[in-house]
Amino acid sequence: MLTDIRDFLHHNQQATLEQLSLKFNSQPSAIEGMLQVWIRKGLIAKATPDKCGDCCKCDSASKTYYYWKGAGKGK
């Protein structure tokens, strides 16, 4: 699944933890652990926008997303 997550982000460029959890039918904590592998290798990065708007109804976890920053698929 580790390479599937990498390939998914390479193809889609970005996704939230919730989207990845649903896509791969896994707990967010498990997905986060796998994402950390690719973050350490410099292929994926994590970003949290300062604000999504003024409604104050979203939690910060839903605004956090992971994006592809590597040039190729990496190893």
PDB file as gemmi writes it, atoms N, CA and C in Angstrom:
CRYST1    1.000    1.000    1.000  90.00  90.00  90.00 P 1                      
ATOM      1  N   MET A   1       0.826  -1.196   0.000  1.00  0.00           N  
ATOM      2  CA  MET A   1       0.000   0.000   0.000  1.00  0.00           C  
ATOM      3  C   MET A   1       0.870   1.260   0.000  1.00  0.00           C  
ATOM      4  N   LEU A   2       2.068   1.149   0.506  1.00  0.00           N  
ATOM      5  CA  LEU A   2       2.973   2.303   0.549  1.00  0.00           C  
ATOM      6  C   LEU A   2       3.194   2.891  -0.846  1.00  0.00           C  
ATOM      7  N   THR A   3       3.477   2.028  -1.808  1.00  0.00           N  
ATOM      8  CA  THR A   3       3.686   2.528  -3.173  1.00  0.00           C  
ATOM      9  C   THR A   3       2.375   2.979  -3.816  1.00  0.00           C  
ATOM     10  N   ASP A   4       1.263   2.386  -3.422  1.00  0.00           N  
ATOM     11  CA  ASP A   4      -0.037   2.822  -3.958  1.00  0.00           C  
ATOM     12  C   ASP A   4      -0.350   4.253  -3.523  1.00  0.00           C  
ATOM     13  N   ILE A   5      -0.041   4.569  -2.278  1.00  0.00           N  
ATOM     14  CA  ILE A   5      -0.260   5.939  -1.787  1.00  0.00           C  
ATOM     15  C   ILE A   5       0.639   6.911  -2.540  1.00  0.00           C  
ATOM     16  N   ARG A   6       1.909   6.542  -2.697  1.00  0.00           N  
ATOM     17  CA  ARG A   6       2.843   7.380  -3.457  1.00  0.00           C  
ATOM     18  C   ARG A   6       2.323   7.613  -4.876  1.00  0.00           C  
ATOM     19  N   ASP A   7       1.923   6.548  -5.542  1.00  0.00           N  
ATOM     20  CA  ASP A   7       1.453   6.661  -6.924  1.00  0.00           C  
ATOM     21  C   ASP A   7       0.171   7.486  -7.015  1.00  0.00           C  
ATOM     22  N   PHE A   8      -0.712   7.328  -6.038  1.00  0.00           N  
ATOM     23  CA  PHE A   8      -1.956   8.094  -6.033  1.00  0.00           C  
ATOM     24  C   PHE A   8      -1.660   9.589  -5.934  1.00  0.00           C  
ATOM     25  N   LEU A   9      -0.772   9.962  -5.016  1.00  0.00           N  
ATOM     26  CA  LEU A   9      -0.446  11.382  -4.879  1.00  0.00           C  
ATOM     27  C   LEU A   9       0.337  11.900  -6.080  1.00  0.00           C  
ATOM     28  N   HIS A  10       1.182  11.063  -6.652  1.00  0.00           N  
ATOM     29  CA  HIS A  10       1.902  11.476  -7.861  1.00  0.00           C  
ATOM     30  C   HIS A  10       0.910  11.780  -8.985  1.00  0.00           C  
ATOM     31  N   HIS A  11      -0.095  10.953  -9.121  1.00  0.00           N  
ATOM     32  CA  HIS A  11      -1.091  11.128 -10.179  1.00  0.00           C  
ATOM     33  C   HIS A  11      -2.048  12.280  -9.889  1.00  0.00           C  
ATOM     34  N   ASN A  12      -2.516  12.398  -8.652  1.00  0.00           N  
ATOM     35  CA  ASN A  12      -3.542  13.385  -8.295  1.00  0.00           C  
ATOM     36  C   ASN A  12      -2.984  14.695  -7.751  1.00  0.00           C  
ATOM     37  N   GLN A  13      -1.690  14.719  -7.465  1.00  0.00           N  
ATOM     38  CA  GLN A  13      -0.970  15.889  -6.967  1.00  0.00           C  
ATOM     39  C   GLN A  13      -1.251  16.261  -5.516  1.00  0.00           C  
ATOM     40  N   GLN A  14      -2.452  16.067  -5.001  1.00  0.00           N  
ATOM     41  CA  GLN A  14      -2.721  16.352  -3.594  1.00  0.00           C  
ATOM     42  C   GLN A  14      -3.983  15.643  -3.132  1.00  0.00           C  
ATOM     43  N   ALA A  15      -4.066  15.449  -1.810  1.00  0.00           N  
ATOM     44  CA  ALA A  15      -5.252  14.826  -1.205  1.00  0.00           C  
ATOM     45  C   ALA A  15      -5.207  15.072   0.297  1.00  0.00           C  
ATOM     46  N   THR A  16      -6.374  15.081   0.914  1.00  0.00           N  
ATOM     47  CA  THR A  16      -6.436  15.199   2.364  1.00  0.00           C  
ATOM     48  C   THR A  16      -6.233  13.817   2.980  1.00  0.00           C  
ATOM     49  N   LEU A  17      -5.933  13.793   4.257  1.00  0.00           N  
ATOM     50  CA  LEU A  17      -5.790  12.521   4.961  1.00  0.00           C  
ATOM     51  C   LEU A  17      -7.095  11.746   4.905  1.00  0.00           C  
ATOM     52  N   GLU A  18      -8.204  12.446   5.035  1.00  0.00           N  
ATOM     53  CA  GLU A  18      -9.516  11.796   4.963  1.00  0.00           C  
ATOM     54  C   GLU A  18      -9.732  11.141   3.597  1.00  0.00           C  
ATOM     55  N   GLN A  19      -9.376  11.836   2.523  1.00  0.00           N  
ATOM     56  CA  GLN A  19      -9.529  11.270   1.181  1.00  0.00           C  
ATOM     57  C   GLN A  19      -8.673  10.016   1.016  1.00  0.00           C  
ATOM     58  N   LEU A  20      -7.437  10.081   1.509  1.00  0.00           N  
ATOM     59  CA  LEU A  20      -6.543   8.925   1.398  1.00  0.00           C  
ATOM     60  C   LEU A  20      -7.046   7.753   2.237  1.00  0.00           C  
ATOM     61  N   SER A  21      -7.550   8.061   3.405  1.00  0.00           N  
ATOM     62  CA  SER A  21      -8.083   7.023   4.283  1.00  0.00           C  
ATOM     63  C   SER A  21      -9.266   6.305   3.630  1.00  0.00           C  
ATOM     64  N   LEU A  22     -10.139   7.066   3.012  1.00  0.00           N  
ATOM     65  CA  LEU A  22     -11.283   6.474   2.319  1.00  0.00           C  
ATOM     66  C   LEU A  22     -10.840   5.690   1.087  1.00  0.00           C  
ATOM     67  N   LYS A  23      -9.939   6.254   0.316  1.00  0.00           N  
ATOM     68  CA  LYS A  23      -9.466   5.613  -0.911  1.00  0.00           C  
ATOM     69  C   LYS A  23      -8.838   4.250  -0.623  1.00  0.00           C  
ATOM     70  N   PHE A  24      -8.026   4.196   0.442  1.00  0.00           N  
ATOM     71  CA  PHE A  24      -7.293   2.970   0.734  1.00  0.00           C  
ATOM     72  C   PHE A  24      -7.915   2.157   1.868  1.00  0.00           C  
ATOM     73  N   ASN A  25      -9.115   2.566   2.292  1.00  0.00           N  
ATOM     74  CA  ASN A  25      -9.876   1.825   3.294  1.00  0.00           C  
ATOM     75  C   ASN A  25      -9.016   1.473   4.516  1.00  0.00           C  
ATOM     76  N   SER A  26      -8.340   2.507   5.040  1.00  0.00           N  
ATOM     77  CA  SER A  26      -7.451   2.328   6.191  1.00  0.00           C  
ATOM     78  C   SER A  26      -7.658   3.447   7.199  1.00  0.00           C  
ATOM     79  N   GLN A  27      -7.257   3.187   8.416  1.00  0.00           N  
ATOM     80  CA  GLN A  27      -7.331   4.188   9.465  1.00  0.00           C  
ATOM     81  C   GLN A  27      -6.406   5.365   9.132  1.00  0.00           C  
ATOM     82  N   PRO A  28      -6.830   6.576   9.444  1.00  0.00           N  
ATOM     83  CA  PRO A  28      -5.969   7.746   9.186  1.00  0.00           C  
ATOM     84  C   PRO A  28      -4.585   7.616   9.820  1.00  0.00           C  
ATOM     85  N   SER A  29      -4.494   7.042  11.007  1.00  0.00           N  
ATOM     86  CA  SER A  29      -3.186   6.901  11.662  1.00  0.00           C  
ATOM     87  C   SER A  29      -2.253   5.989  10.858  1.00  0.00           C  
ATOM     88  N   ALA A  30      -2.800   4.957  10.243  1.00  0.00           N  
ATOM     89  CA  ALA A  30      -1.988   4.057   9.408  1.00  0.00           C  
ATOM     90  C   ALA A  30      -1.514   4.777   8.153  1.00  0.00           C  
ATOM     91  N   ILE A  31      -2.412   5.542   7.544  1.00  0.00           N  
ATOM     92  CA  ILE A  31      -2.058   6.304   6.340  1.00  0.00           C  
ATOM     93  C   ILE A  31      -0.986   7.331   6.680  1.00  0.00           C  
ATOM     94  N   GLU A  32      -1.157   8.019   7.810  1.00  0.00           N  
ATOM     95  CA  GLU A  32      -0.172   9.032   8.220  1.00  0.00           C  
ATOM     96  C   GLU A  32       1.217   8.425   8.389  1.00  0.00           C  
ATOM     97  N   GLY A  33       1.272   7.251   8.968  1.00  0.00           N  
ATOM     98  CA  GLY A  33       2.566   6.580   9.130  1.00  0.00           C  
ATOM     99  C   GLY A  33       3.231   6.308   7.795  1.00  0.00           C  
ATOM    100  N   MET A  34       2.458   5.870   6.830  1.00  0.00           N  
ATOM    101  CA  MET A  34       3.012   5.600   5.499  1.00  0.00           C  
ATOM    102  C   MET A  34       3.409   6.893   4.792  1.00  0.00           C  
ATOM    103  N   LEU A  35       2.625   7.936   4.981  1.00  0.00           N  
ATOM    104  CA  LEU A  35       2.971   9.223   4.378  1.00  0.00           C  
ATOM    105  C   LEU A  35       4.298   9.746   4.922  1.00  0.00           C  
ATOM    106  N   GLN A  36       4.571   9.467   6.187  1.00  0.00           N  
ATOM    107  CA  GLN A  36       5.824   9.928   6.796  1.00  0.00           C  
ATOM    108  C   GLN A  36       7.048   9.349   6.083  1.00  0.00           C  
ATOM    109  N   VAL A  37       6.933   8.141   5.564  1.00  0.00           N  
ATOM    110  CA  VAL A  37       8.035   7.542   4.801  1.00  0.00           C  
ATOM    111  C   VAL A  37       8.357   8.409   3.594  1.00  0.00           C  
ATOM    112  N   TRP A  38       7.322   8.803   2.856  1.00  0.00           N  
ATOM    113  CA  TRP A  38       7.532   9.600   1.642  1.00  0.00           C  
ATOM    114  C   TRP A  38       7.909  11.039   1.968  1.00  0.00           C  
ATOM    115  N   ILE A  39       7.445  11.542   3.099  1.00  0.00           N  
ATOM    116  CA  ILE A  39       7.849  12.886   3.528  1.00  0.00           C  
ATOM    117  C   ILE A  39       9.348  12.883   3.838  1.00  0.00           C  
ATOM    118  N   ARG A  40       9.831  11.871   4.547  1.00  0.00           N  
ATOM    119  CA  ARG A  40      11.262  11.780   4.870  1.00  0.00           C  
ATOM    120  C   ARG A  40      12.116  11.665   3.614  1.00  0.00           C  
ATOM    121  N   LYS A  41      11.570  11.020   2.586  1.00  0.00           N  
ATOM    122  CA  LYS A  41      12.311  10.879   1.325  1.00  0.00           C  
ATOM    123  C   LYS A  41      12.195  12.120   0.443  1.00  0.00           C  
ATOM    124  N   GLY A  42      11.369  13.079   0.854  1.00  0.00           N  
ATOM    125  CA  GLY A  42      11.248  14.332   0.111  1.00  0.00           C  
ATOM    126  C   GLY A  42      10.314  14.294  -1.082  1.00  0.00           C  
ATOM    127  N   LEU A  43       9.495  13.262  -1.198  1.00  0.00           N  
ATOM    128  CA  LEU A  43       8.602  13.159  -2.351  1.00  0.00           C  
ATOM    129  C   LEU A  43       7.216  13.739  -2.092  1.00  0.00           C  
ATOM    130  N   ILE A  44       6.827  13.780  -0.829  1.00  0.00           N  
ATOM    131  CA  ILE A  44       5.505  14.275  -0.444  1.00  0.00           C  
ATOM    132  C   ILE A  44       5.702  15.293   0.669  1.00  0.00           C  
ATOM    133  N   ALA A  45       4.841  16.299   0.708  1.00  0.00           N  
ATOM    134  CA  ALA A  45       4.883  17.297   1.777  1.00  0.00           C  
ATOM    135  C   ALA A  45       3.483  17.477   2.344  1.00  0.00           C  
ATOM    136  N   LYS A  46       3.440  17.994   3.557  1.00  0.00           N  
ATOM    137  CA  LYS A  46       2.181  18.227   4.256  1.00  0.00           C  
ATOM    138  C   LYS A  46       1.972  19.732   4.344  1.00  0.00           C  
ATOM    139  N   ALA A  47       0.747  20.165   4.120  1.00  0.00           N  
ATOM    140  CA  ALA A  47       0.437  21.599   4.194  1.00  0.00           C  
ATOM    141  C   ALA A  47      -0.897  21.808   4.893  1.00  0.00           C  
ATOM    142  N   THR A  48      -0.966  22.886   5.661  1.00  0.00           N  
ATOM    143  CA  THR A  48      -2.201  23.272   6.333  1.00  0.00           C  
ATOM    144  C   THR A  48      -2.446  24.742   6.040  1.00  0.00           C  
ATOM    145  N   PRO A  49      -3.490  25.049   5.302  1.00  0.00           N  
ATOM    146  CA  PRO A  49      -3.787  26.458   5.030  1.00  0.00           C  
ATOM    147  C   PRO A  49      -4.086  27.202   6.332  1.00  0.00           C  
ATOM    148  N   ASP A  50      -3.761  28.485   6.367  1.00  0.00           N  
ATOM    149  CA  ASP A  50      -4.038  29.293   7.559  1.00  0.00           C  
ATOM    150  C   ASP A  50      -5.520  29.325   7.877  1.00  0.00           C  
ATOM    151  N   LYS A  51      -6.324  29.596   6.869  1.00  0.00           N  
ATOM    152  CA  LYS A  51      -7.779  29.654   7.036  1.00  0.00           C  
ATOM    153  C   LYS A  51      -8.434  29.194   5.752  1.00  0.00           C  
ATOM    154  N   CYS A  52      -9.563  28.534   5.882  1.00  0.00           N  
ATOM    155  CA  CYS A  52     -10.308  28.150   4.685  1.00  0.00           C  
ATOM    156  C   CYS A  52     -11.459  29.119   4.453  1.00  0.00           C  
ATOM    157  N   GLY A  53     -11.732  29.955   5.418  1.00  0.00           N  
ATOM    158  CA  GLY A  53     -12.841  30.901   5.340  1.00  0.00           C  
ATOM    159  C   GLY A  53     -13.185  31.374   6.737  1.00  0.00           C  
ATOM    160  N   ASP A  54     -14.298  31.994   6.890  1.00  0.00           N  
ATOM    161  CA  ASP A  54     -14.668  32.537   8.186  1.00  0.00           C  
ATOM    162  C   ASP A  54     -15.808  31.789   8.864  1.00  0.00           C  
ATOM    163  N   CYS A  55     -16.153  30.621   8.378  1.00  0.00           N  
ATOM    164  CA  CYS A  55     -17.310  29.923   8.944  1.00  0.00           C  
ATOM    165  C   CYS A  55     -17.005  29.256  10.287  1.00  0.00           C  
ATOM    166  N   CYS A  56     -15.740  28.909  10.543  1.00  0.00           N  
ATOM    167  CA  CYS A  56     -15.308  28.244  11.783  1.00  0.00           C  
ATOM    168  C   CYS A  56     -15.983  26.891  12.003  1.00  0.00           C  
ATOM    169  N   LYS A  57     -16.430  26.247  10.946  1.00  0.00           N  
ATOM    170  CA  LYS A  57     -17.099  24.956  11.079  1.00  0.00           C  
ATOM    171  C   LYS A  57     -16.200  23.776  10.728  1.00  0.00           C  
ATOM    172  N   CYS A  58     -15.055  24.019  10.103  1.00  0.00           N  
ATOM    173  CA  CYS A  58     -14.177  22.907   9.727  1.00  0.00           C  
ATOM    174  C   CYS A  58     -13.151  22.666  10.830  1.00  0.00           C  
ATOM    175  N   ASP A  59     -12.739  21.411  10.950  1.00  0.00           N  
ATOM    176  CA  ASP A  59     -11.639  21.151  11.874  1.00  0.00           C  
ATOM    177  C   ASP A  59     -10.329  21.234  11.094  1.00  0.00           C  
ATOM    178  N   SER A  60      -9.241  21.450  11.792  1.00  0.00           N  
ATOM    179  CA  SER A  60      -7.967  21.648  11.111  1.00  0.00           C  
ATOM    180  C   SER A  60      -7.510  20.397  10.369  1.00  0.00           C  
ATOM    181  N   ALA A  61      -7.877  19.215  10.850  1.00  0.00           N  
ATOM    182  CA  ALA A  61      -7.472  17.975  10.177  1.00  0.00           C  
ATOM    183  C   ALA A  61      -8.067  17.874   8.778  1.00  0.00           C  
ATOM    184  N   SER A  62      -9.280  18.373   8.592  1.00  0.00           N  
ATOM    185  CA  SER A  62      -9.903  18.292   7.271  1.00  0.00           C  
ATOM    186  C   SER A  62      -9.283  19.276   6.297  1.00  0.00           C  
ATOM    187  N   LYS A  63      -8.586  20.283   6.811  1.00  0.00           N  
ATOM    188  CA  LYS A  63      -7.937  21.261   5.952  1.00  0.00           C  
ATOM    189  C   LYS A  63      -6.505  20.872   5.610  1.00  0.00           C  
ATOM    190  N   THR A  64      -5.929  19.946   6.365  1.00  0.00           N  
ATOM    191  CA  THR A  64      -4.564  19.509   6.108  1.00  0.00           C  
ATOM    192  C   THR A  64      -4.554  18.604   4.882  1.00  0.00           C  
ATOM    193  N   TYR A  65      -3.616  18.854   4.002  1.00  0.00           N  
ATOM    194  CA  TYR A  65      -3.518  18.003   2.829  1.00  0.00           C  
ATOM    195  C   TYR A  65      -2.062  17.647   2.573  1.00  0.00           C  
ATOM    196  N   TYR A  66      -1.880  16.608   1.797  1.00  0.00           N  
ATOM    197  CA  TYR A  66      -0.567  16.132   1.410  1.00  0.00           C  
ATOM    198  C   TYR A  66      -0.445  16.333  -0.089  1.00  0.00           C  
ATOM    199  N   TYR A  67       0.718  16.788  -0.508  1.00  0.00           N  
ATOM    200  CA  TYR A  67       0.881  17.027  -1.942  1.00  0.00           C  
ATOM    201  C   TYR A  67       2.202  16.449  -2.440  1.00  0.00           C  
ATOM    202  N   TRP A  68       2.192  16.134  -3.723  1.00  0.00           N  
ATOM    203  CA  TRP A  68       3.355  15.564  -4.395  1.00  0.00           C  
ATOM    204  C   TRP A  68       4.350  16.665  -4.669  1.00  0.00           C  
ATOM    205  N   LYS A  69       5.598  16.445  -4.317  1.00  0.00           N  
ATOM    206  CA  LYS A  69       6.629  17.423  -4.623  1.00  0.00           C  
ATOM    207  C   LYS A  69       7.828  16.804  -5.314  1.00  0.00           C  
ATOM    208  N   GLY A  70       7.810  15.473  -5.474  1.00  0.00           N  
ATOM    209  CA  GLY A  70       8.923  14.777  -6.136  1.00  0.00           C  
ATOM    210  C   GLY A  70       8.850  14.919  -7.636  1.00  0.00           C  
ATOM    211  N   ALA A  71       9.989  14.732  -8.292  1.00  0.00           N  
ATOM    212  CA  ALA A  71      10.043  14.846  -9.741  1.00  0.00           C  
ATOM    213  C   ALA A  71       9.549  13.588 -10.431  1.00  0.00           C  
ATOM    214  N   GLY A  72       9.936  12.440  -9.933  1.00  0.00           N  
ATOM    215  CA  GLY A  72       9.521  11.173 -10.514  1.00  0.00           C  
ATOM    216  C   GLY A  72       8.787  10.358  -9.472  1.00  0.00           C  
ATOM    217  N   LYS A  73       8.778   9.057  -9.646  1.00  0.00           N  
ATOM    218  CA  LYS A  73       8.108   8.215  -8.658  1.00  0.00           C  
ATOM    219  C   LYS A  73       8.970   7.969  -7.438  1.00  0.00           C  
ATOM    220  N   GLY A  74      10.250   8.112  -7.543  1.00  0.00           N  
ATOM    221  CA  GLY A  74      11.120   7.911  -6.374  1.00  0.00           C  
ATOM    222  C   GLY A  74      11.282   6.453  -6.029  1.00  0.00           C  
ATOM    223  N   LYS A  75      12.028   6.203  -4.964  1.00  0.00           N  
ATOM    224  CA  LYS A  75      12.271   4.830  -4.508  1.00  0.00           C  
ATOM    225  C   LYS A  75      12.264   4.771  -3.024  1.00  0.00           C  
TER     226      LYS A  75                                                      
END                                                                             
